[in-house]
Amino acid sequence: MQQLPAAPHYHVAFSGGVDSHTLLHLLAGQRDALSGALSAVHVNHRIQQQAGDWETHCRSVCEDLGIPCQILRVDGKARRGESPEAAARTARYRALADWLPAGAVLLSAQHRDDQAETLLLQLLRGAGPRGLAAMPATMPLGAGRLVRPLLELSRADILDYARRHRLQWVEDPSNADTGYDRNLLRHRVMPELQRHWPGLSKVLARAAKHQADQLELANALAAQDSRTCDCTGASLSLTGLGKLSAARQRNLVRYRVAELGLPLPSQVVLERVVEEVAGSRRDARPCVRWPGVEVRRFRDRLFIMAPLPVLDPVEHYPWDLQAPLALEQAGGVLRASPVAGSGLRLPAGQERVQVRFRQGGEVLRPAGRAHHHRLKKLLQEWRVPDWERGRVPLLYLGDELIAVAGLCVCEGFRSGASEPGLALSWSRLPDS
């Protein structure tokens, strides 16, 4: 209780299992000592047949304890080729992060044995310090914070408490299925190891702490290298990256991927990023992909991004220029803001335009220039990355190209010094 950070609200992640029930019961008995209100949040993954019964059970327990219970329903089903465990975990944490109120603390009931299993799983996957640090005791989550107050306790400690207080909890039948890696470790591997090394979970939890220290040092070095490599948004300087040792290059790329909230690469893929993207020619167009991420090069910059959505270039969209226009296929939002003496000027009565994309062969005369130019050449001149060139919105009146969003207004359509105009901006969607 003394180690919990002060917060206006504490929400227990309540699955209905013994661990989270114990945590909820503990806190309910000490709620007057908390600096904020106490409630529970249950995530219904809608995977198991019993999911509805578990939701009912959680509501009932909370009602008996006099604690409010929020229910979040998600689609936790795994997609083709995806681990069911990973799919459910990703859906759960995404829903919790989106829901958690600003400044609130989410309390999760993972314990020392969970920590030991996590470290072993990561070790078997060949993880580095980030994976071997296992689960942090506290970390940011959405607009709040995630705290795991039971990490120093064993599964046996929790079961003992639950039995002494005659708690009633639900058992997920999938927890007994040794077809899942964690269950195989829990039911077959760990008991055998513990027969030889009784203090195994303590030792592994201590090892995870050592790795967390190493991760902190690696992150501090990466933050320093970020400044050297001019890390801006999703890109960094390849000239700066090339001045680092191979180990520091990998460390920085891994750090930037994590900072952007994207899935981390395996060591093999990370080597490809350094060799194929960072080590390519300046005019090359390499791309290294792994699920949820693409890494590309443009000139002297390395870009780390979520995969680009599929764009149908023949699609076109009417736009009244009043409200922002979200173009999900292109991966961005188009906006028009009133300005004076610059920007786009539309002929009277022409308040509606069409938004299109490159088909090839477009020619235009940017305002202030004496000659027409091919759009392809202008995009190169404006240093637009090649993978973005087909996604830049083009504004048309009828069949006449009048503006390239965020880049230029065509001759004859720019506002004069004393005229009102519209400044066009094109910004990426958060997940693009």
N, C-alpha and C positions, 0 to 999 in steps of 0.2 A: 504493500500500500504506500509506503514511504517513497518508493522508487517511481511511482506513476507520475507522469508529468501533469501539471495543472491544466485543466481544460474545462470549458463550459458544459461539456457533455461527454459521457463515456458510453460507448455502444459495444456490447459483447457480441461477437460473431458466434451465433448459437445454432449449431447443427442439430442439436438434440442428442448427440453422443455423450459419452461419459466425461470426456475432457472439457468440452464447452459447458456442460451442465455443472460440473464442479466449479469452474471459474465463475459462472453466473451466480451460483449458490454462495460462494465465498464473498463476492462483492455485494450481493444482496444483504448479507449479514453485517457488512461494514459500510453500507451506503452513506451513513451520516459522516463518515470520515473523508468521503470524496469531495473534491472541490466543485464538482458539477453534477448534473443529473445522471441517472443510470437507466439504460434501456437495453433491449436486445434487438438483433437483426438476424433474420433467418433467410438464407438463400435457397430457394427451391429450384434445383437444376432441371426438374421435369425429365429425369432420365429413368430412375427406378420406378417400379410399379407402386411402391409404398410412399412415394414422394408426398402425396396428399396427406397420408396418415402422419408422416413426420411433421409436416407443417401444423397439423392439428395438435399434435403432441407439444410442440414448441409453444403454441399459443396457450395451451392449458397450463404448462409449467410456469410461464410468465404471469399468467393470471393469478396462480396460487401465490407467487412471490410478490405480487403487486408491482410488476415491472412492465412497462409498455413494450410491445413487440412489433417490429416492422417486418413485413414480408417482401422480399424481392424475388421475382420470378424471372428466370433466365433460360435461354436455350443452351444447355450444356452438352448437347450431342456432338460427338467427334465427327469431323469431316473425313473424307477418304484419305488414308495415309496418316491421320493424326492420332496421337495417343489419347485414349478416353480420359485418362487421369489428367493429362495436360489440358485437354479441351475444357473439362469441367473446372479446373483451377483457373484457367485464363478467363472463362466466362464469369466465374465467381468474383475474382478480384477486379475485373473491369466494372462489374455492376456495383461493387462496394465502393470503388474509387469514384465513380460517377455520382453515387448517392451521398457519400459521407459529407456532412455539413462542414463548413469552414471552421477550422480551429478545433474540431471534435477529435476524439481519440477512439479508434477501433481496437478493441482488445481481443486477441486471438489466443487460443488455448494450446498451441503446440508446446511440447515438453522436451526434456532432455533425450528421451529415446527417439522421438521424431527427429531431433537434431542429428543424432548419431546415424540414423538411417539415411537422412538427406546427404550427409557427408560421404557415406559409403556409395550411394547412388551416383553422386557427382564424381567420385574417384573412379568408379567403374566406367564412367563416360569420358574419362580423360580430361576433366575440368581443371582449370587453373585456380588461382586464389579466389577469384570472384565466386566460382561454384563451390569450392571447398570451404569457403567461409560460411556456407550453409545459410541458415535463416538468421538475419539480424534481430537483435532484441527490440529494436525500434527503427522505423524508417518512414519517410513521407508516403502518404497515400492520398491521392486526389487533393482536396483542399484541406485535409487533416493529417493525421498521423496514425500509423499502425504500431501497436505495442504488443509484445509477447511476454507477459509477466511470469509464465510458468516454465520458462526454459531451463531453470535450475532444478526443477523437480522431475522425478522419474515417473514412468507409467504406473509403477507399483504404489508410489505415494498418492497418486490421484485416485486409483482404485480403492485404496484403503480409506481415503476420505469419503468417497462416494458411498461405500458400503456402511461406514459408521453412521452416516447421515441418512441412510436408506433412500438414496436418490433413485429415481426411475429414469432410465435412458433408453434410447433406441439403438439398435445394432444394424449397421448397413451390411447386408449379406455379401456385398462385393469385397468387403474388407477381408474376407476369408479366402478369396480367390487368388491362389498363388500364381495365376497367369499374369498378374500385375507385378512389376518389378519390386515395388515397395513391399507388397504382401509377401513375396518370396523371401525377401530379406528378413522381414519381421517374424515370420512363422517358422522358417527353416534355417536360415543362415545365422541370424543373431543368437538364437538359443544355443546353437552349437559353439559359436565363438565365446559366448558368455560362460559356458561350462569350463572353458580353458582360461578365460580372462574375465573374472567376475566384475571387475570395475570397468568393463569395456565402454559402456555408454558415457561414463565420466571422462575417460581418456579421449574418446572421439569428440566429445563436446569441447574439451580443452583444445584439441587439435584445430577444431573449427574456429576457436577464438584466435589462435595463433595465425591462421590464414586470414582472418578478418583484419588483424594488425598488418599483415603483408599487403592486403588489398588497400588499406588506408594509405600506406606508403606509396604503393603503385599509383593510386589516384592523385596523390599530392604531386608526384613527378609528372603525371599526365597533364594535370592542371597547369603546371609550369611550362610544359612543352606546348600546350594549347596556345599560350601567348606567343611563343616563338614561331609557331606555325600559323599564326593569324587565323584562328578558328572563328568563323563567322557563320552563325546559323548552321546550315547543313554542310558547309564546305570548309576546307582547310588548304593551306598552301603546300604544294608538292615540293617546292624548293626548300621550304623549312623542314618538311618531313624527311627529305633526302639527307639532311645534315645530321639526323639522329641515327643511332645504332639500330640494327634490325629489331632487337628486343624492345627498344623504346618506340619504334614505329608501330609494332604490333600492340603495345600497351596503349598508345595514344588512340589508335583506331578503335580498339575495344572500348576504351573510355568514352569516346565520342558517340559510338553506337548506343551505349548505355545512357549517356546524357540525353540523347534524342528519344529515349523510351522505346527503342526498337529491339527486336530479338538479337541476342548475341550470336556471333558466328562460331563454328568449330575452329580448332587450331588449323586444320587443313585449309578451310575456306579463308581464314585470316592470312595464311601464307600466300594464297592466290591474290588477295587484295593488294598485298605489299608488292608481289612480283609482277602481276599482270596489269594492275591499274596504276599503282604508284610508279612502277618501273617501266611503263610503256613510253613510246614516243609522244612528244607534245601534241602532234596532230592525230594521234590514234583515238579510237572510240571504244575503249574496252568497257565491259560491264561484267561484274561478278555479282551473282544473285544467290541468296538463300531465303528460306521462307520468311516473308515479311520485310525483306530488305533488298535494295539494289545499291551497288556502289559503282559510280561512273567517274570518268575523267573528262574535264573540258579545260583546254589550255593548261594553266599551271594550278588548277584547283581540283581537288578530289571531293566528290559529292556523295554524301550518305543519305539515302532517302527510302521512304516506303515505296513499294512497287507502283509504277504509273498505271492508272486505270486505262482500259481499252477505249480508244476514241474512234468514233465513226466520223471521218472528216466531211462527209456529205451532209451531216445533220446541220440544221440552222435553227435559230431561236429568235422570236420577236422580243423586243425589249423597249419598254417605255421610258427608260433612263431615270425613273423615279426611285425604284427600290433596287437593292443589290440583286444581281442575277447569279445564282449559284450554278456553275457548270461542272457537275460532278465528273462527267466523262473527261473533261479537260483538266480536272483536278484543281479548280480555283474559283474565285468569286470576282465578278466584274462589278465595279462601282462607278458612279458618276457624281461628283461633288461640285456644287456651284462655286465659281470663281469669277473674278472681274478682270477683264483685259487679257485673257488667255484662254486656252482650252478649246473645246469643240463648240462651234456655233452652228446651229441647225437653221435652215430656211424656215420662215414663218409657216406654221401649220404642219411642219414635219417633225413631230415629237416622237415618232416611233421608228426605230431602226431594226435591222436584222443583224444578228451576230452569226458569223460563219467562221470557217477555218480554212487554212491553206489547201488549195487543190493543186497548186503548181502553176507557174507562168504569170502570177499576179504582177502588175506594174502599177506604180503610184508615184506621185510627186509630193514629197513631204513639204509642208508649208515652209516658205523661206528658201527653198532650193530652186535653182533655175531649170533643172531637167528632171525627167522621169527616171525611175530606177526600178530594177527588178526587186521584188520583196525578198527573194532569196539572198541577194547580195546585201541588202540593208540589214537583215537579221544577223548576217555574219559580221557586218560593220558594227552593229550594236552589241556584239558579243553575247548573243542569246545562245545558251547551250543547245547543241543540235537536237537533243531529245525534247526540248521545249518548243522548238520552232513551229511544229505542227499544232501546238496547243494554244498559241497566242490568239486571243479573240480578234477577229476583224469585223469592223462595223461598216455596214452597207446601207445606202439609201437606194432602193431599187437595185440596180446592178452596178452602182458606182461605189467603189471603195472610198470611205471618207475618213477612216482612222484605224490605226493599229493600237489596240489598248495598251496604255502605259508607255508607249514608245513614240508615237507621232500622230499629228492631225494632218490630213492632206490639204494641199493648196486649195483655197476657196472655201474652206470650212473652219478656219481658225478665227477665233474672236478677235476683233480689233481692240485698240487700247481702251476705248470707252464702252465696250460692249460686254454684256454678261456671257459667261461661257461655262463649260462643264469640263472639269479635270477627270480624265478616265484613269482608273487604277485597276490593276490585275494582280491579285494576291493569291498565294497557294492556300488550299484548304489545309487544316491542321494535320491530317493524316496522309497528305500527298507528298 
